[in-house]
Amino acid sequence: MKSHRLLTAAGFALTLALSGVLAGCGSSTSSTSTSSTPAATVAKAVENFTTTAALAAEQQNVLVVDVRAFSAYSTGHIPGAIRNTVSLNSATASATGLPGTLGLTQAEFVALADKLGITPSTKVVAYDTDNSSSVGRFVWTLLRYGHKNVAILDGGYQKWIAEGRAKATKANSTTPTANTISYAVTSTADIDVSASYVLSRINVPGTVIWDARTPLEYIGYDLRTNPRGGHIPYAVNLDWTNLQQQGSTGAYVLKSSTDILALLAQYGITPDKEIIVHCQAGVRSAYASDTLLGLGFTRVKNYTGSWGEWSAAKDTSGNYVYPISTGTNP
C-alpha cells in the first residue's frame, strides 16, 4: 500500500532532495489531517460515496461492481460483485489525433450499462483498492449520463476485508440487458470538457484549474510518457491523495467534509467557482470531481484528455498547440 504524505509546492525542494523521483499513478504521500471525525462515518457527509456498513446492510438490493484487475478479483472480492471489463476511455480521437482518455460518448455509455445490466433504476456501488482512483472514473462516467444512484465504496476492498467481512472467489457473471430495452439516458451532466475549453478558461476570474497530479509531475520533473513536462498555466497543484487519510482499519478513506473543504480553500478551490480538474489521463481527476460533486460544488468539470493530451497535441505544422508552464508557481 502506498503511503501518503502532504506535499506542497513550497516543500518540494526538500522532498526532491530526500526522495528523488516519485513515480506512479498517485502521490506517495501520507496525510497530516487532525480530524476527529471517525473514519467509518466520513463518507456519510459526502454524497457519491458510501460506507462498508451501509453496503453490507443493503447488499441484496445493490449491483456491486469491482473495477480492479482480474487477478485481484479472482483472488477475492465482495460476494455478488461483478467485475467491469469495459474500457472507460472513448474510441473518439483526442486532440493528439489518436484515441486516448476522453470520456465515453453516450452510445459508448449505453453499451457499458447494457453490458453490466445497469438500468436507470439500478443502485450501483463500485469499489477498487482503497487508494486507487480508478473507481472514480467509473462512478464519474455514470454521473455524467445522469445515473444518480451510484457511489464509491469508501475504503474499498481493503476496508471491507479489514473489518472481517465475507469474501468470495467464484466469478459472478453480468446480466446484460441485450434483447431487452437499452439504457435510456434522460439527462446528462455537463462535467466533461475539452482541451479547447480549458484553454479558453486559463486565468479567467472565477475559474480554478486544479492539477490533481503529483508535485513532481506538476513542475515538469516527472515526464511519465509525455513529450513535455510541466503544467497548464495558472493551474494550482493539489495531489488527489490528500483528500484521503488512513482510518482505524489501516485502509485509506476520505477525510471529513470539513477537512476537505478547508484543504481545498487553501488552493482557492471553493464552491462559488468553476473548478476544472485534470491529471494525466482523467482518472485521478475523476475521483477528485466525484468528491467535489458530493460536497455540493455545482460547477465541476473534468478534463479527461488531461496532461497526456495537453502536452502532446500538435497542429498541422508540427507545433505544439497548448501552452505549458514549469516550476512550482501556477
JOQUIHU-V454468 format. One line per field, one symbol per residue. ss: DSSP state (@ for helix, = for strand, . for the rest). phi: phi as a letter, one per 40 degrees, with the letter a starting at -180 (. if undefined). psi: psi as a letter, one per 30 degrees, with the letter a starting at -180 (. if undefined). Layout:
ss: ???
phi: ???
psi: ???
This chain:
ss: ....=......@@@@@@@@..........=........@@@@@@@...==.@@@@@@.@@@.====...@@@@@@.=....==.........=.....=......@@@@@@@@@@@.......====......@@@@@@@@@@@.....====..@@@@@@@.....=...=...................==.@@@@@@......=====...@@@@@...........=....==..@@@@===.....===..@@@@@@@@@@.......=====.....@@@@@@@@@@@.....====..@@@@@...=.....=....=.....
phi: .ccbbcbbdcccdcccccbgccbhcbccbbcbcbdccddcbdcccbcgbbcccccccbdcbbccbcbccdccccciacdgccbcbcccbcccccccgbdabccdcccccdccccccgcbdcccbbbaaccbbcdcccccdccccbgcccaacccgfcdcdcccgccbbbccbccbdcdgbccdccbabbcbbbccccddcbcfcdgbbcbccccdccccgcccfbccbbhacdgccbaddcccbaccccgccbcccccccccccccbgcbccbcbbbaacagcdcccccdccccchcbbbbbcccfcdcdcbcbcccgcccbcbbbgccd
psi: kklkkjkleegeeeeeeefbkjllealhlklgkgkgkkeffefffjlgklleeeeefgefgkjkkkglleeeefeklkkfklkkgkkgklfkkaffglkcgllkleeeeeeeeeefgklffkkkkklalegkfefeeeeeeeeeggjfiklkjkfaeeeeefggllllfkkkllikgkgbklkjjfllkigklleeeeefgkhkkfkkjjjgaleeeefgejfbgkfklalkkgkkjjkffffllkaffflklklleeeeeeeeefggjlfflkjjklbeggeefeeeeeeeeffgkfikkkjfeafeeeffklaffgkkekllllafk.
